[in-house]
Amino acid sequence: MSAVLEVKDLRTTFPLAGRRVPIVDGISFSVDAGQVLAIVGESGSGKSITALSVLRLVPKPGRIDGGRVLLDGKNLLEANIPAMRRVRGHDIAMIFQEPMTSLNPVVRVGAQVMEAVLLHERVSKAAARDRGLELFRRVGIPDPVARFDAYPHQLSGGLKQRVMIAMALVTRPRVLLADEPTTALDVTIQAQILELMRELQRDFRTAIVLITHDLGVVNELADEIAVMYAGRFVERGAREAVLSQPSHPYTQGLLASMPSRNEPGKPLYEIRGVVPGPDRWPPGCRFCDRCDEAIDVCRDTVPGPVQLEPGHVAWCHVVERARRGGAQ
Amino acid sequence: MSRPTRREETAAGAGVTEAGASAERGTEGAQAEDVLLRVRDLRTWFPIRKGLLRKVVGHVRAVDGVSFDVRAGQTLALVGESGCGKTTVGRSLLRLVPVAGGSVHFRGRDLLALPEQELRPVRRSLQMVFQDPMTSLNPRMRVRDLVAEGLQSFGIGANEAERTERVAEVLRRVRLSPDHMRRFPHEFSGGQRQRIGIARALAVEPELIICDEAVSALDVSIQAQVLNLLGELQADLGLAYLFITHDLSVVRYLAHEVAVMYLGQIVEHGPTEPLFALPKHPYTQGLLAAVPSADPSARRVAVRVLGDVPSPADPPPGCRFHTRCPERFEPCDKRMPEPYPVGDPAAGETAEGRYARCFLYEP
């Protein structure tokens, strides 16, 4: 199977204290049709900027400074503006955590979906309406005809997210970037949206890049997981491998600090300190100041990828040393 | 035990009247065992006004007949999804919103019946920590003054130097450095700000802290630090928590008892482990089935609860959950279920303290 979307050595910088700091620093990944890649990280890891970089929607003064974003082998970073506009919404769609910020509050939701249809297809208004209603039904909006004429504020959070997904589906995009799509939703509604995303992945074979901080949601949807910390991936691999045999001390710490993976009442594992701001990133491994296992080399040398098994990679000096030790 | 000393301090320092203090002790003796907070049939309704004359046309029954106890040194979690009224319960206890009815007894005194000035010393014992410390901490105040504010208003500490000493002590307690005293809230990370919020509450030596989504905005690694801190404080100081949250994995981890809320009512209530192991109310069952787990062998959340929560301004008749309930049968849309005891003593479960507001368990 060939990748629909391939990102190679992506580098996105923001100015800080007189220099440009790479908030996304050499990220590479690829997604196949019908596959879900989850990029997991805490706030400030750069995961959302990674998604925005794919669509070349990085807010100013941010700027993509290097790498390639290949859609079917064509580099989007070299595409001209009209071509890029066709890609957005047509080939690659994006949904966000808070649907309210992406819906126009003074336009009825049905009209917004119709607008998306008319923008991409040469059809009559009546046909666009039919198509909009069909999409509303497809994403499980109850009583779609009545809801078609509602304004965004008249809908619950779960319904607004369904409307956003309906709009994202207008063109049957091959790639869906979903940035914390269920974070603002209640857990019973989240379960419904996760179910819907699974159906879409299956029925439309959409390639999904899921951006989230929630390892539970990741476990529900992902085929592959990339753990991001301070602008870089620290571990990447198949869902089962990363969740059952986490290798990077950061991934291990994240999982160990989850209340659901601990016995009630027993102290939780704590990753000490806080995520450092980009102005305080150590020159070597960016996690070294918070890592219980850090050794001298971690401070000044950037760790390279260590393959643990096919497809499972960790960027960590300690892991590398342990493997070399084991091999000897 | 430091608690008796502290109570004397309250009476002396905060200027509780003789009568008030002795009445408190009197009822305390009569009050059953270790119940710190006893809430009965609490109702908080917000009026819906319409038209030019702002006529009241109805009420949002945000909290509608809620009863529970919080025991000294224990944690009760009030859990539910948005709009269930859990936050309004917390605010009602401190009378931060007008309460329509019911009673809230703290150490035997009915907070809803007390005049405002007698409520003040009680507020010292009953502190609150909010979700976003950034909105609850005055951005123009330094940490020292933020933490000392309560000390000042309750007259704790003889002078500024003593209060500063106390602030330093509390900061160390929440694992912040006393060097942080001169800084402003924006100079701290989210987790550190939540510690400042906890330090503020802790400074006046409360017996009960109401934590309203206190760890919900934090990243998981930071959340673990704050949860461990709350656990330590409970073990060391015998604090009780009313933990208001939507996060079920946090509830299972830290609560002794759980009350599950839906549309203004508690639908299930009981000790944490049995409730999580064998939820009885169809809503609790659906809620627990919907929580995604990070265990790679346990995938696939179940969608058992369909649709959306109805508006609390127009709750469905009968059982409030019947519109979304997979188990509904004929009485559900006609009558309102009561909290019935659940749990099978024959199966080794104790029925004691477990209730579900569901006709499946009607005797």
Interface residues (C-beta under 8 A of the other chain):
Chain A: E42 S43 P142 S156 G157 G158 L159 D186 V187 T188 I189 Q190 A191 Q192 L194 E195 H213 D214 L215 G216 V217 V218 N219 E220 R239 E240 L243 S244 G253 L254 L255 S257 M258 P259 S260 R261 N262 P264 G265 P267 L268 Y269 E270 I271 V274 V275
Chain B: E81 S82 S189 G190 G191 Q192 D219 V220 S221 I222 Q223 A224 Q225 L227 N228 G231 H246 L248 S249 V250 R252 Y253 L254 T272 E273 G286 L287 A289 A290 V291 P292 S293 A294 D295 P296 S297 R299 R300 V301 A302 V303 V305 L306 G307 D308 V309
